[in-house]
Amino acid sequence: MTAPLHKLTILDFSPLLPGPFATRLLADLGATVIRIESPSRPDLVRHLPPFVEGTSAAHAYLNRNKRSLALDLKAEGAREAVLALVKTADVLVEQFRPGVMERLGLGYSALAEHNPRLIYCSITGYGQTGPLRDRAGHDINYLALTGLSAGSGRDDGGPPPLGAQIADVAGGSLHAVIGILAALRQRDADGLGQHIDIAMADCALHLNALTASAALAGQNTLPEQGLLNGGSHYDYYRCRDGKWLAVGSLEPTFLTTLCNTVGLPGLAAELGRAPQKAKVALAARLAEETQAFWRAQFAEVDACVEPVLTLPEALDSELARQRGWTVDVPHGKGCLRQPAMPIRFSRAEANYGHAGGEVGQDSETILREAGLDETTISTLRTSKALG
């Protein structure tokens, strides 16, 4: 079986996390992704520990299946090299601040003249327009400005710093992939490319799936006041050994099973009459036993109660093994264990060619394939444009 996107070519100019995660997804789905980065200012992810055989594990994952072209975009001849690549590319992804690519002569309008079929996706914090278009930001800032932070956490503790980059990945990366695939589908119909403006702040707001519509109808859900943010028994509970349980027993059937399993059969009715008082009783009961004890009790019933696992525990769980959450990817003379592509197809399969490698390891090969002659490549090499 082949990967679904094996005929696409994507130019990836993006650093850090959102763009590289998006193009890694597309590469896993079979697209040929050429990663273009500076030879003198490498992506900071390359320096993020831990390292495996000298390579950042995060870099090796985010740049899986990609080819690397080291190119100083400000150097003489660099624009011409990019134009040669653009002529046969399907998609370009960039993650600079608005205006940077235009100043380099590589904005959408300029490149569309050379390839009208090009899908050009720009990922930024606050978009190509608006009052914050030139402002720097990170995941925590986008969550703060879009209401996600204010509706999370505890009354007396403030918003939690999350362990995953929600605005970057669920916001920027996944919405970019959706936009690119939609634009490719439209191009199938009319033959034309287009510019996609992905703002991580816009997409973070979009993730307020239930609470945003409620807010627009006049309801502001503050921490520990909503059904799903700690205002009900739907919550996390500490066990005797300091580990935690996630209780999601919302529906009456699950709630009844929960209360019967913990030995408090009358608690279901109390959670309806005096929810906060009953929640305290539930927390006290769960705190009397270890997580392992409760795992054994709930393993045989269906109550939407599960243990809170550490990431290493999750990756080594039976669920992870049965569902193939990890995969061994070729790297150097061995393999790296990495998160797998989670989308399963009935007549296609993901591509796991190789982990991310060195800056510019494919530079001259890529340029030759794009049609540049040896004289031009030599000039780029001499001018240090290739590092």
Secondary structure, DSSP 8 states (H G I E B T S, - for coil): ---TTTT-EEEE---SSHHHHHHHHHHHTT-EEEEEE-SSS--GGGG-S-EETTEEHHHHHHTTTEEEEE--TTSTTHHHHHHHHHTT-SEEEE-S-TTHHHHTT-SHHHHHHH-TT-EEEEEESS-SSSTTTT----HHHHHHHTTTTTTSSBTTTB----SS-IIIIIIIIHHHHHHHHHHHHHHHHHS--EEEEEEHHHHHHHT-TTHHHHHHTT----TTSSTTTTSSS-EEEE-TTS-EEEE---SHHHHHHHHHHTT-TTHHHHHHHSHHHHHHHHHHHHTTS-HHHHHHHHTTS-SSEEE---HHHHHTSHHHHHHT-EEEEEETTEEEEEE------SS-----------TTTTHHHHHHHTT--HHHHHHHHHTTTT-
